[in-house]
Structure formats: C-alpha cells, structure tokens
Amino acid sequence: MEAEALKYVGAGLAGTALIGAGIGIGNIFASYLSGALRNPSAAASQRTNLLLGFALCEATGLFGFVLAIIILNS
Amino acid sequence: MANDPMSQFKIEKIVDLPKVGGIDLSFTNSALYMVIGVVLVIAFFLPTMKRQLVPGRMQSLGELSYEFIANMVRDTTGPEAMKFFPFVFCIFFFVLIAGLVGMFPYAFTTTSHIAVTGAMALFTIAIVIVAGIWKNGFKWFKIFAPSGLPILMYFIIIPIEIISFLSRPITLAVRLFANMMAGHVMLKLFAIFAAYLVGKGGIMLGAAILPIVGTMALIALEFLVAGLQAFVFAILTCVYLNDVYHVDH
C-alpha cells in the first residue's frame, strides 16, 4: 500500500476513539440514573458532576477527531 | 467553496495593519467577533449594576451569574481562592459568549481556533505556576510528590505527576477547540446534505425532512455544548487553581 492510502486508513482508525467515548458516556448516565433512582433526594446535587463527567468523556472522543483532521491535513 | 464544511473557519483580514516585529497585527474576523463578544458581555452587565436593595430583573440576572461562579470557586477551590474569582468569571463569560455568538448564521466562532483556546489554557497554567511559587515558594513543587508514599514509589509517581501537569494546558485547549470545531463541522454537513437533497427535487425533497430535523436537533445540542464547555473550562480552571492553595494533597 502507498503512504497516501495508509494516511486515510490511519484517519479512519483515529475515529475508533469514539468507541471509548460512547462507552464512557453511556456508563456515566447509566450510573447517574441508577444512583438517582436509589436516592432521588441526592440526585440534584450531583448534576454538575454528571455534566462535568459527560464533557470530560466527550472530549476524549473528540481528541480522536482532531487526530484524524491532523492526519488528513498533514 | 460554499460546500466545504471547513471554509467557515477561514480567517480573513478586515483591516490591514503593518507587521510589527514579524507579527501580523491585522484586524481579522476572529478579532472582530472577540470584540463583539466582549462588548456583549459588558452590555449585559452594565444594566445590572444599579445596586438597588430590591433587585430588578437585570440586576437579578447579574447577581445570579455572580453567585453561580462564586459558588463554583468556593466549592471547588475554597474561600481563600476568591482572589481568582475575577479571572474565572472572565474566562467563563468569554467562552460562553464566544460559543453563543458563534451559533448565529454566518458568524465566526472564535473558540474554534486552537490559537485562541491555547492562549487561554497557557495563561491559566501560567497563573497556577506563578501564583503557586509566589505563595508557597519552592515548596510548591511538592505537588509533584504526594506525601505518605514508600520511597520506591516516588520514582514512578513523580514523572507521572509531572507529565499529567504538563498535559493540562494541551487537554484544556484541545477540549474546547475540538468541541466547537466538531460541532460546527457536523452542523454544516447536515445543512449541506439537506440543501443537496432539496436541489435534487422529486422524491428526494421528502427525504430532506430528516436532515432538516437533524440540523434543528444539532443546533439545540450546540447551544448546550456552548454552555457546558464554558462551565467545564471554568471549573477545570478552579480545579487547577486548587494546586496553588493545597500543596499537601
């Protein structure tokens, strides 16, 4: 294979970062829901932590996207 | 050209200014939207400064936003960190207004460029380092060596702590930049797809309803992301400022 073709393969592989981000976001909301149903009175106070975890987790997937853009434009 | 999802991030010169010391000082559309953002923030806070005992609507909004950031700084870093409250406040509102202004059609999102977010992240980390050394002297470097570990563990822990500290400005900058850029590229792609289907006509005209609904959902998501990323940037600044005051963690 040529280097040009391998570049596109690499950019596609960088997209697999989304697997981890997807699992992580699902995990965060699942844990929050199960925790909130067990103790609904404490749910509201943990919403900022939920959003923080969601944003941190989403960012890891986007690092893969940035990597793909860098590879494609190199 | 118009069908390229990346062309919305193009920086164009509006006013040509001469180079000073090899740096192009031209007034670009990025700078223009930064100025618009700052003017909007000031225009929002000027009517809130009436200082009535019973707050009116605008004053309530101003007090709410003040309390929001003040509670964030107090809860995450502690009351002694209120010296840094103006910094966190500025960061939060600049990132928020840049994201919201960028959602207008044909507007430019300043935070979708890593040069802008990188400058803010580097400044944040520089403040942490300078304030930490200013306050604790060279004892500040103990944040890289948590106390109460076996001696052998320090050979592993100290490099890990240093690497994690040095990666903070990179992740802080890339997180905001990647969120903004990915969101706007996605938005543009959906909109282009809808326009393409409408252009085909016939049966494709009916199918265009899907990307149009998708675009509307994405716009709502992008407003959420704009607020969320401003919040995350501010709260991470607070978390990093924690190192200034709590050296022995």
HADDOCK unambig.tbl for C-alpha pairs under 7 A between the chains (distance, minus, plus):
assign (segid A and resid 52 and name CA) (segid B and resid 232 and name CA) 6.18 0.50 0.50
assign (segid A and resid 59 and name CA) (segid B and resid 175 and name CA) 5.30 0.50 0.50
assign (segid A and resid 59 and name CA) (segid B and resid 179 and name CA) 6.99 0.50 0.50
assign (segid A and resid 62 and name CA) (segid B and resid 178 and name CA) 5.80 0.50 0.50
assign (segid A and resid 62 and name CA) (segid B and resid 179 and name CA) 6.73 0.50 0.50
assign (segid A and resid 63 and name CA) (segid B and resid 178 and name CA) 6.93 0.50 0.50
assign (segid A and resid 66 and name CA) (segid B and resid 178 and name CA) 6.43 0.50 0.50
